[in-house]
């Protein structure tokens, strides 16, 4: 629910609040949401600049850095990290929470480069791969970089407490599950195994995200990025599974329906978005394969869609009574989490 000054003025016209309260409430909400990520031009500039800087040191790293050698890479990484922490503290002192969080995230993102340089410097790098392959290939020896990044990320998040800094931690967890699969299976890392590893590692990440959500329900949203990459890993691995059985495809549809239910329960849109995409994929399969020449399928689907809309109307009418009764049966931590989102 977005609170605007226009809505406050409307409340004043209906005699709910006074004109003085309109100004006080509007100023209060502006202060409250000033440091909450929003789709404003200022925040777009913040994140665009941050992602460009982070991308330059990760996804878009060139081979030119290899000319500095391991020692040079470590020194340059240390200078970048020092500047990033200096900017983080500077922005934090000025109450610029979002730029401070972005700069802190930059420091976490540069950690694998520093570890790569250190390994090169010590002469323990095991093959001819280079740093820019870190984001493109699956290899067992990335594990040292990933463990170091996780350690640095957890320490910095604990010290600085900016939710955006969880993003590189979530990405690193995703990378690490694939690299661990290589350690277990050796070079026999087939595409089928990748899909299975992605699916189950996504489930583990979702469990971790839920635990973080419960623990930080009264603080900032630290679970968002873990939820995002957990859903991507789980849903991607699930959707890429091959099966000729219609029952397994129906189970896929049911799983996506369950994701929508979980998303609605936890107020996490990422579940709803990917669940809706999955249902559309299943319906597309039915239309193109199972009921290819059936004139009744579009009519039946239309009726189902209208039925869902009617269900939404009924739900809206009785939502409070239903949710109040259902929450009695929920565990106390989950009930408190849901109440904190209202």
N, C-alpha and C positions, 0 to 999 in steps of 0.2 A: 504494500500500500504506500503510495507516494503522497506525502503531505506538502501541499503548495500553499502559497499565501492566498490564492483565490479560494481554496477550500476553507481556510480559516475565516476569511471575510464572509463567506456564505454561512458559516456557523454563527458569526456575529449577527447577520441579518435575521437568523432564526431565533435569536435571543439566547443562544447557548453560552456564548462568551462575550466579553466586552471588547471595545476597540483597543483598549490598553492591553488586554490579554492577547489580542491578535498580534500586536507588535512584539510583545515579550515572548510569545510562543514561537513566532517566526524567527526571531533572533536566536532563541534556544535551539531550535531544530537545525538552523544553519551551523551553529557551533558543533552540534552533535554529529552531523553528517559531513562536516568539512573534510575530514580525513578518511571517509569511507569511499572506496572506489566507486565512481559513478561515470556515466557516459557523458562527460563534459569535455569541452575543448582543452581545458587545462590538464585534466587527467589523461586524455588521449596523448597529449604532448609528453607527459611524464613517462607513460608506458612505452610510447614509440621510441623515445630517446633511450630508455633503459634497455629495451629489447634489441635495439641496434647495437648498443655497446656490448651487451651479453652475447649477441650473435657473432660479433666480430671476434670474440675470444673463444667461441665454441664452434658453431656450425660453419662459419665462413672463414675459419683459420686457413691460411695458405701455407705452402711449402717453404716460403721465404723465411719463416721463423726457424727452420731447421739449421740455417746457416749460423745462428747464434750459438749452437751447441747446447749441451745440457746445462752447463753452468750459467750461460747467458739467459736461457729460458727461466731458470730459477730466480735469477736476479730481477729480470723484468717482471716476472709474476709477482714477486715480493713488492716491487715498487707499485704495481697496479693495485695489489691488495691493500697496501698502506694508504694509497690515495682513496680507494673505495671506503675504507674504514674512517678515514678523516672526513670525507664527505657525509658519511652516515652520521657521525657524531655532530657535524656542523648542522645538518638539516634537522636532526633530532632536537638540538638545542633551540632551534627556531620553530619548533612544533610543526615541521613539514614532514608528516609521518610517511606519506606515500613515497616521495623522493628518497627519504632515509631508508625505507624498506627495499627500494629498487637498488640502491647502492650496496646495501648489505647482501642482497641476492647476487650482485655482480661478484662480490668477494667469494661467495660459495662456489659460483660457476667457474672461477679461475683456479680453484683448488686442483682439479685433475690435471691441468696444464703444468702446474708447479710440481706435482708428483711425477708426471712424465719426465719433466726436465731433470728432476733429481735422480730418477732411475737411469736416464741417459748419462748423466754426469758420473754416477757411480759405476757405470759399465755393466749394469745388471739387466738392461733391456733385452728381452729374449729373441727378437727377430727383427726384420727390416720394416715393419709397420711404423707409421708415423702418427702423430697426435690427431691429425684431422680424420683419421680412420676410426677414431673412438666413437663418433656419432654415426658411422656408416656400416661398420662391420661388427660381428660378434666374435670375440676372442677371450680366451681364459685369462690372459694376463692383464686385461683391463680391471680385474678384480681389485688390485692394489689401489688403483686410482679411485675406484668406486667406494671402497671402504674408507679411504682418506676423506673423500668428499662427504660421505655420510657423517663421519666424526666431526669434521669442520662445520657442516651444516647444522647438526644437532646442538653443538656448543654455541654457535652464533645465534641460532633461534632462541635458545635458552637465555642467552645474555641480552639480546636486543629485542626479542619478542615482536617481530614483524611477520605477519602471516604470509606475505608474498615470498619470503625466504624458504618456505616449505616446498615451493615449486621445484627447484633443482634437486631437493631430497627425493621427491616423488619420482622424478625422471630417472634419477640414479637407481632407485629401487627397481624400477622397470628394467633398466639396462642390466642390473646385476642378476636378476632371475634368469635372463637369457644366457649370460656368461657362465653362470653356475651349471646350467644344463650342458654347456660345452665341456666343463670340467668332468661332469658325471659320465657323459657319453663319448668323450673324445672327439674325433673328427666326424663321427657318424651323427651329424646334427641335421636331420632331414627337415623339410618344410612341415611335415605332419607333426613332428616333435615340437617345432616352434609354436604351432597353433595350440597344442595341448599345454605347453609351458606358459604361454601367454594367458590362457584361460584361467589356469589354476593360480598363477601368480597374481592375476587381477583379483581373484577372490580373496587372497591373503591381504592384498593392499586395501580392499574394501573393508575387511575386518579391522585392519589397523586404523583406517579412516574413521570407522564408527567408534572405536575406542578413543581416538583423539577428540571426536565430536562430543562424546560423553564427558571427557575430562575437561574440555575447554568451553563448555556450553555457556558459561557466564562471561567469557572473554571474547577475543577476536576469533574470526573463523580460520582456524589453523588446519581444518580438515579438508577444505575445498579442493586443493590441488591433489591430495592423495585420493579423494573421491574421483576426481576427473581422470587421472591416469589409471586408477584401478578399474573404472568403468570401461575406458578405452581398451585396456589390455584384456579384460574379461569378455566384453562384447565382441571385440575384434577376433579373438581366438574362437569364440563360440560361433560367430557368423561365418567363419571360413572353414568350419568343419564340413567334410563331405559325407553325404548320406543319401541313399536311394530309398530309404524308408519314409513313407508319409507320416508315420507315427513320430519319428524323430523330428521331422519338420514341424509337426503340430506341437511337440514338446518345446521346440525353439520358440514358437509363437507364444506359448504359455509362459516361458521364461521371460520374454519381453513384456508380457502383460504384468508379470510379477515385478519387473523392474519399474514399470510405471507406478504400481501400487506402492513400492518402497520409496520412490521419488516423491510421491504425493504425501506419504506419511512423514518422511524426514524433511520435506520441503527442499529437496535437492533436484534441481531441474535437469542435471546431467543424466540422471536415471530416466527421466521422462522422455528426454530428447532421443536418446539412443534406443529406448524401448519402443518409441513410436516409429523410428526408422526400421527397426527389426520387424514390427508388425506389418509395415508397408511392404517390406521385402517378402514376407510370407504370403500376403494377399496377392502380390504380383506373381508369385509362383503359382498360386491357385488359379489366377486368371489366365496365365499363359500356358500352363501345363495340364493341371487337373481338370479345369472346367473350360478348356480352350474353345469348344464349340457349343457351350451351353448359353442359351438366351436368358435363362433364369438367374444365373449367377450375379450379374450386375444388379438385378432387382432385389435379390436376397441381401446383397451387400448394402444396398441403399436402405433397406428396412432395418438392418442391423445398426447402421449408422444413426438412423433416426431414433432407434431404441436406446442407443447410448446417450444421445442428447436428452431424451426423456429421463433417463436414469440420472443425468446430471441435474435436471430440474428438481427431481425428487430429493436428491442428495442435498442440494442447496437449501431446500425447505426444512429438512430434518437434520442438517449437518451437526448442529450443536448437541442435540439430544443423542445422536448416534455416537459421536466422538467422546462425549462425557461417559457414556456407558462402556465403551470399548477401552478407554484409558484406565478404568478400574482394574483391568486384568493385565496391564502392562507393568513391567518391572519399574521400580521407583526411579532409577537413573534415566530410563528412556522417557518416562512420563515427565520428568523435570526438563529433559532436553526439548520435548515438544512444547511444553508450556513456555519455555524461554524464547521460542520462535514466534509466539503469537503477538 
